[in-house]
């Protein structure tokens, strides 16, 4: 179940037209035909991370990759990842890395 969950997350992050639903564990639970609480419990038991943390981990990795390997603006990166508001992307990124996306790009860390 966790492997299928992680596979779905990666596929959705590569979607050329991402949707805000892709940040929701409920969306993936529906896709996998399980209850969100069950998905979370299994993810926590196997990976020691919540289902939401697994989404955020993949999202952060994709964001870092786009920031370092493309010339897309921060706004374009945010939209490509499915954020409707750039400010939400900034908040997520800064909370996870202690840097703004622009600062991260300037430092060039992975």
TORFITI-269814 format. One line per 10 residues: number of its first residue (from 0); their letters; for each residue x, y, z of N, C-alpha, C, CB. Coordinates in steps of 0.02 Angstrom, whole numbers, plus 50000, padded with zeros to 5 digits. Last residue first. Glycine has a CB too. Layout:
% TORFITI-269814
NUM> a> X/Y/Z/X/Y/Z/X/Y/Z/X/Y/Z  ...;
This chain:
% TORFITI-269814
109> xxxxxxxxxx> 51057/51071/49898/51006/51019/49886/50982/50994/49952/51034/50961/49844  51092/51245/49867/51096/51183/49906/51042/51134/49887/51092/51197/49981  51104/51376/49816/51117/51318/49773/51125/51253/49810/51177/51330/49734  51085/51506/49854/51134/51466/49891/51153/51404/49852/51107/51446/49960  50985/51543/49764/51047/51582/49766/51103/51543/49802/51035/51649/49802  50883/51453/49796/50912/51452/49729/50979/51488/49729/50864/51485/49678  50855/51495/49926/50878/51427/49913/50913/51423/49846/50820/51378/49916  50806/51624/49904/50867/51615/49942/50897/51546/49929/50853/51624/50017  50689/51589/49833/50740/51630/49801/50807/51624/49837/50718/51704/49800  50615/51515/49929/50638/51484/49867/50693/51523/49832/50579/51475/49819;
99> xxxxxxxxxx> 50686/51554/50091/50636/51565/50039/50660/51528/49977/50625/51642/50025  50729/51435/50219/50748/51482/50166/50688/51495/50121/50808/51455/50125  50689/51334/50300/50712/51396/50333/50738/51448/50283/50766/51380/50385  50627/51225/50243/50699/51234/50232/50730/51292/50271/50712/51243/50159  50492/51220/50278/50529/51157/50271/50604/51167/50269/50507/51122/50207  50452/51353/50280/50442/51312/50340/50485/51249/50337/50367/51293/50347  50480/51388/50148/50518/51419/50203/50511/51379/50267/50496/51491/50214  50385/51310/50079/50456/51301/50067/50498/51329/50124/50476/51336/50001  50261/51358/50128/50279/51287/50133/50354/51279/50128/50244/51246/50078  50271/51494/50090/50263/51476/50160/50284/51403/50171/50191/51486/50183;
89> xxxxxxxxxx> 50281/51485/49950/50334/51517/49989/50332/51494/50062/50328/51594/49985  50157/51426/49923/50218/51390/49907/50276/51418/49947/50233/51394/49831  50073/51529/49962/50068/51465/49996/50131/51423/49983/50005/51426/49973  50108/51628/49871/50122/51639/49942/50118/51574/49981/50074/51691/49971  50058/51583/49751/50130/51581/49761/50147/51589/49835/50164/51635/49720  49917/51483/49739/49944/51546/49766/50018/51539/49779/49906/51566/49831  49903/51359/49690/49864/51411/49657/49888/51480/49679/49790/51403/49673  50020/51234/49659/50000/51288/49704/49962/51340/49665/50061/51319/49740  50071/51139/49574/50000/51137/49591/49977/51188/49641/49984/51070/49616  50195/51146/49522/50185/51097/49576/50113/51095/49600/50231/51113/49635;
79> xxxxxxxxxx> 50183/51251/49435/50197/51185/49407/50186/51130/49460/50269/51182/49381  50166/51357/49524/50110/51335/49482/50121/51265/49454/50098/51385/49425  50298/51362/49578/50239/51353/49621/50180/51327/49581/50221/51419/49655  50371/51389/49462/50383/51327/49500/50322/51312/49543/50448/51333/49544  50321/51515/49431/50310/51460/49385/50321/51392/49418/50357/51467/49324  50369/51587/49542/50297/51583/49530/50281/51524/49483/50272/51649/49499  50504/51578/49522/50476/51546/49582/50400/51538/49573/50491/51587/49646  50535/51541/49348/50529/51587/49404/50499/51549/49463/50484/51649/49386  50647/51421/49278/50579/51442/49293/50580/51492/49351/50534/51382/49310  50763/51365/49241/50763/51438/49245/50692/51465/49258/50791/51469/49180;
69> xxxxxxxxxx> 50810/51219/49335/50775/51254/49282/50783/51329/49291/50699/51234/49281  50873/51162/49443/50888/51135/49377/50851/51169/49320/50873/51063/49376  50834/51222/49563/50905/51218/49547/50919/51199/49474/50938/51168/49591  50694/51217/49562/50729/51281/49577/50802/51280/49555/50725/51296/49651  50668/51082/49538/50647/51133/49489/50684/51199/49500/50571/51144/49494  50722/51027/49657/50747/51008/49591/50730/51060/49538/50719/50940/49570  50641/51084/49754/50714/51096/49754/50744/51081/49686/50748/51053/49807  50517/51028/49717/50527/51100/49717/50601/51117/49714/50495/51131/49780  50540/50891/49736/50523/50915/49669/50536/50991/49665/50450/50899/49652  50561/50893/49875/50613/50868/49831/50602/50893/49759/50615/50791/49832;
59> xxxxxxxxxx> 50436/50938/49918/50496/50978/49932/50553/50957/49886/50517/50971/50005  50355/50831/49878/50343/50898/49851/50405/50942/49861/50282/50929/49886  50404/50728/49957/50410/50723/49883/50402/50792/49851/50357/50674/49855  50369/50782/50084/50438/50763/50069/50450/50760/49993/50454/50694/50101  50231/50794/50076/50272/50854/50082/50345/50840/50065/50266/50882/50152  50193/50658/50070/50176/50705/50016/50223/50764/50017/50102/50728/50021  50242/50617/50194/50268/50586/50133/50253/50629/50072/50238/50516/50123  50164/50691/50281/50236/50703/50279/50267/50674/50216/50270/50674/50341  50040/50630/50259/50050/50700/50240/50124/50717/50235/50015/50747/50291  50061/50506/50317/50046/50509/50246/50058/50581/50220/49973/50487/50232;
49> xxxxxxxxxx> 50201/50517/50432/50130/50518/50415/50122/50521/50340/50095/50579/50449  50332/50398/50456/50310/50465/50436/50236/50461/50421/50351/50490/50373  50376/50271/50470/50384/50315/50528/50369/50388/50511/50454/50308/50557  50346/50182/50372/50398/50232/50357/50416/50276/50417/50375/50276/50300  50253/50092/50431/50306/50068/50386/50362/50118/50378/50277/50051/50319  50168/50167/50514/50197/50104/50539/50257/50083/50497/50143/50048/50538  50130/50272/50430/50166/50286/50492/50202/50224/50518/50118/50313/50546  50060/50202/50331/50119/50242/50313/50161/50254/50375/50097/50310/50281  49955/50150/50409/50002/50105/50375/50066/50142/50356/49969/50074/50312  49893/50269/50451/49918/50220/50500/49970/50174/50469/49861/50179/50530;
39> xxxxxxxxxx> 49855/50328/50329/49901/50363/50374/49933/50314/50423/49864/50418/50412  49766/50233/50280/49825/50250/50241/49877/50283/50286/49806/50298/50184  49669/50241/50381/49705/50178/50370/49770/50192/50332/49661/50127/50331  49623/50371/50365/49654/50352/50429/49695/50287/50422/49600/50343/50483  49566/50365/50235/49626/50406/50249/49661/50388/50314/49606/50480/50251  49525/50201/50179/49507/50259/50220/49571/50299/50233/49473/50236/50287  49551/50156/50005/49558/50144/50077/49536/50208/50114/49632/50125/50096  49572/50166/49866/49512/50132/49893/49522/50111/49966/49495/50071/49850  49665/50245/49810/49688/50179/49831/49631/50137/49863/49745/50186/49880  49594/50362/49789/49625/50329/49732/49645/50257/49748/49687/50368/49708;
29> xxxxxxxxxx> 49565/50392/49923/49511/50376/49876/49538/50339/49816/49475/50440/49853  49694/50420/49966/49657/50366/49998/49599/50344/49953/49630/50388/50067  49724/50533/49889/49760/50470/49877/49724/50410/49908/49831/50475/49905  49633/50625/49947/49633/50612/49875/49665/50545/49860/49670/50669/49838  49673/50627/50080/49607/50600/50063/49602/50583/49989/49552/50651/50082  49791/50694/50079/49794/50621/50090/49727/50589/50072/49813/50605/50163  49823/50820/49962/49777/50793/50012/49783/50717/50018/49705/50811/49994  49886/50875/49859/49916/50886/49924/49877/50852/49980/49922/50961/49938  49809/50858/49748/49868/50816/49753/49906/50825/49819/49914/50830/49694  49713/50955/49743/49695/50891/49775/49757/50848/49787/49644/50853/49732;
19> xxxxxxxxxx> 49764/51054/49660/49774/51060/49732/49757/50996/49770/49733/51118/49759  49840/50975/49517/49781/51000/49551/49795/51006/49625/49719/50955/49538  49943/50996/49370/49931/50974/49439/49870/51009/49469/49992/50987/49482  49971/50960/49226/49917/51003/49251/49899/50982/49322/49854/50998/49204  50072/50868/49207/50081/50935/49179/50027/50985/49201/50081/50930/49103  50127/50770/49342/50069/50788/49301/50079/50859/49273/50003/50783/49342  50219/50740/49434/50243/50746/49365/50187/50764/49317/50276/50682/49343  50145/50723/49547/50191/50780/49545/50220/50791/49475/50247/50770/49595  50082/50604/49516/50042/50665/49517/50087/50727/49515/49998/50667/49580  50189/50513/49527/50154/50522/49463/50115/50588/49461/50107/50464/49450;
9> xxxxxxxxxx> 50219/50525/49664/50268/50544/49613/50236/50556/49545/50322/50490/49606  50098/50476/49719/50122/50544/49734/50171/50567/49680/50156/50547/49804  50097/50344/49670/50045/50392/49650/50067/50464/49662/49980/50378/49689  50209/50293/49738/50208/50294/49665/50157/50344/49640/50193/50223/49637  50164/50300/49869/50222/50340/49848/50226/50346/49772/50286/50311/49876  50058/50206/49860/50046/50275/49881/50103/50320/49857/50039/50279/49958  50126/50089/49830/50078/50116/49781/50063/50189/49796/50013/50075/49782  50199/50079/49950/50235/50084/49885/50188/50113/49832/50262/50015/49863  50096/50064/50041/50139/50123/50045/50177/50133/49979/50188/50116/50103  50042/49940/50000/50000/50000/50000/50044/50063/50000/49953/50000/50061;
